[in-house]
Amino acid sequence: MAPDSIFEDEAEVFRNIEVLEEDYTPETILCRDEAMNEYINVLKPIYKGRPPQNAFLYGDTGVGKTAVTNHLTNQLERDIVQKNEDEDDPINLTIVKVNCQNLTSTGEETSSYQVAIALVNELRSPKDMIASTGYAPQAVYSMLYDEIDELGGTVLIILDEVDRIGGDDTILYELPRSRANEKIENARIGLVGISNDYTFRTNLSPKVKDTLCETELKFPAYNANQLREILHDRASRALYDGTYTEDVIALCAALATRESSGSARKAINLLRRAGEIAENTGTTSITEKHVHQAKDDLEYGDMIDSITDQDAHKQYILAAVAHLSRVDRTPARVKEVHKTYEHVASAYGADPLSQRGMYNHLTKLAMLGFLTSHDNNEGIKGGQYYEFEFSDEVDSTKVREAFEQMGLSWQSFQIQQRL
């Protein structure tokens, strides 16, 4: 019998697809016992009504940092509500979460100033929110302290992807010292930073390191056996019985272990996409072929997302290389890339960096795997110079799709004669 709607599938694989969503927080966290026990000890003083501690969580993408944070803070809030029912002096806890990625409209690196504005707006009603520009930094911090002091009690501030603030770590100094500096009186602030960058702490200024006095929690990558356990748990609740096999689960786990250094998020996304492919082809059985197709689909989307995650000037450089590649002008020397980059940056309303400043971004893009660099040496006559082109994983189409995904119209340029 034909389906009642063109949007209805003839085959159904998913019982509850929300279980496979990125923002889903499971009731039970698997394979993270050691990290969770350390994290519980960090949060325990809040439950006891004592001053909160600071903590930084480190680990690659998809290893459970945010999931564990959401799970434990939700549990902490529930336990405090229950405890307050029997207490004469109830604990007042407010948890504020901000993701530090892409807080600026221009795509530039996030600043402490932008994080402070985001925190103010999290604490205010929609009608009282402030704009992302136009205020002196100390005015923004004053507004933030007023909001926190009005709340009173313990205010736990969670900054996800905190490494996005780069070299501007002012907020990591201001918040922990706010009470000692008499900026707030009625509240105590605890700070939790979540980072994919293990080197982030080493790059903090000495005064910030001294002020934070934080506990470091490291989240290791999952191994294949752990990923299989996690996938079995999710699949049993997300998929109908009989729609998947042990071989499918094992393949998703193996690919995630090999391709993304043990990311549970990648393994879960593979299973979800394989299920969608199965449904779209009218079958209720997810096969290994569906998983391999899902891997190809996700890799394409992941590269586009990786481009959108870069700061604005790296994106402009990639656009410049895309234009040079389109007219068969790559590999291109630094001077030529810079000339095209200047046109790109100006077209998007940004002040171009100097050639030296752009070169620092160019080499970072090569380190990240977006570009391939070639070291050429023509001896006394030609000297030594570098040329750059896209790596095998990137092409002009992906860069263009990334710009369109960010809502930026794709600009065309007349590429000048080779320098």
HELIX and SHEET records of a PDB file:
HELIX    1   1 ILE A   17  LEU A   20  5                                   4    
HELIX    2   2 ASP A   33  TYR A   47  1                                  15    
HELIX    3   3 LYS A   65  ASN A   84  1                                  20    
HELIX    4   4 SER A  112  LEU A  123  1                                  12    
HELIX    5   5 PRO A  126  ASP A  128  5                                   3    
HELIX    6   6 PRO A  137  LEU A  151  1                                  15    
HELIX    7   7 VAL A  162  ILE A  165  5                                   4    
HELIX    8   8 THR A  170  ARG A  177  1                                   8    
HELIX    9   9 ARG A  201  ASN A  203  5                                   3    
HELIX   10  10 PRO A  206  LEU A  212  1                                   7    
HELIX   11  11 ALA A  224  ALA A  238  1                                  15    
HELIX   12  12 GLU A  246  SER A  260  1                                  15    
HELIX   13  13 ALA A  264  ASN A  280  1                                  17    
HELIX   14  14 GLU A  288  ASP A  309  1                                  22    
HELIX   15  15 ALA A  312  ARG A  326  1                                  15    
HELIX   16  16 VAL A  334  ALA A  347  1                                  14    
HELIX   17  17 GLN A  355  MET A  367  1                                  13    
HELIX   18  18 GLY A  379  GLY A  382  1                                   4    
HELIX   19  19 SER A  396  GLN A  405  1                                  10    
SHEET    1   A 5 LEU A  93  ASN A  99  0                                        
SHEET    2   A 5 GLY A 153  ASP A 160  1                                        
SHEET    3   A 5 ALA A 187  SER A 195  1                                        
SHEET    4   A 5 ALA A  55  TYR A  58  1                                        
SHEET    5   A 5 THR A 215  LYS A 218  1                                        
SHEET    1   B 3 ALA A 332  ARG A 333  0                                        
SHEET    2   B 3 GLN A 384  PHE A 390 -1                                        
SHEET    3   B 3 LEU A 371  ASN A 377 -1                                        
END                                                                             
